[in-house]
Amino acid sequence: MAKASIHIGKKIKEVLDKSPMSVVDFAKSINLTRNGAYKVFEKETIDTGQLQVISKVLNHDFFAYYELGTLSFTKEIKQDYGYATKTEVADLAEAVIRLTKIIERIEEQLPTSKPADSTKAKTKKKYAKKLPRK
């Protein structure tokens, strides 16, 4: 089995350090002792069930680090800037709808012209009339 490309315990510790939660509170919330939490920080790999619980407690998607066997670059960037809130997503959706309506109004105002027949199509029509039918 190939060695994991990341040290998940270190990632968990990094996220915990950025959160307002203490190690003791973190340990209690995942049903471990303080020493048990420190053992988690030392683990290179972790049980997926435990990682799911930790992800929920710290409100962080640790599974994203395993995408395609490498760290997910886009998830790293999102961590730096944060995720959009539901309100922000709703505001963006409304803006897209408004812009779509504006585009539709502009398109309605554009002059409509019948596309000209291509030279090839005209030639085809011209000679199709002259050829005898079998």
N, C-alpha and C positions, 0 to 999 in steps of 0.2 A: 504494500500500500504506500502511495506517495505521501510524503510529509506535507502537512498543511502549509500553505504559502503565507499564512498569517498566524499570529499568536493571539487567539481570541480572548484569552484572559487579560492580556495587556489592553486590548480594545475595550473590554468591559470596564477595566479600571479607569481608563482615560475618560470614558463617558460618565462614569460615576463621579470622578473628580470635577467634572464640569457641571454636575447637577448639585442642587442644594441638599441632597440626601447624604447622610453620614454612612459610614461603612456598617455600623451597628444596625441602623434602620434598614439598610439594604439587605443585610444578612437575615434580619427578622422577616422581611417581606418575601424572601425566597426560602424560608424555613431552614436556615442554617445558623450556625453560631458565627461569631466574629471571625474565629480562626478558620471556619469553613469557607467564609467569603474570601479570605486571603488565599486559601487553597485554589479557589476558582480563578483568582487573578494570575496564578502560576500555571494554569492549564493552557497547553497549546491547542488542544482540542476539547470539545465539550459535547455532552449528550444533547441531542436536538430538543428534547422535551424541556430540559433545564434552560437551554438557550431561549426557548420560546417564553418561558416564565420571566427570565431576566429581561428579554426584549420588552415585555409588557410592563414590568416594574419600572424600567428606565425610560420607557416610551422611545425606544430606539430600535431600528431594524438591523440587528446584527447579522441576519442571514444575507443581507445585501453584500457583505464582504466576500461571500463565497460564489458570487455570480461568475460563471465561466472560469472558475478556479483561481481567480485573481481578485484583488480589491476592486470594487466598482468605483471608477473615477468620478462618475456623476454623483454617486451617493456621497462621496467625500466632499464634493463641492457643495451639495445641498446641506451637509452638516455645518459647513462654515457659515452659510447664509440663512439656514433654517428652512422649514417647510412652510408652504402657504397655508393660511387658516381657511376654514370653510367660508368665512365671510369674504376673504380675498379671492377665493376661487369663484364665488357667486358674483362678485363685482366684475371679475374678468369675463365671466360668461355673459353678463349683461352688456358689457362693452362690445363683445364680439357680435352679439345680436344687433345692437345699435349700428355698428359699422356695416354689418351685412345689409341692413335696411337702407343705409345711406348709399351703399354701392348699387343696390337694386334701383333706387331712385335715379341715380346718375346714369345707369345703363338705360333706363326708360327714356331719358332725355336725349340720348345719343341718336343721331339720325340713322334711320334704317334704310339700307339700300339693297336692292336685289343683287346678289352676286353675279357678276358677268360670266357668261359662258366662256370656257377656255377655248383657245384656238383649236385644240385637238378635238373637242366636242363639236365645234361648228363644222370642222372639216368632215367629221364622221357623219353628221347629219346631211351635209351637202351631197356626199357621194353615196350615202345609203339610198337616197331617192333615185339616183341614176342607175344603180346596179339592177339588172333584171332578177326577178325572183324565180326560184326553181319550183 
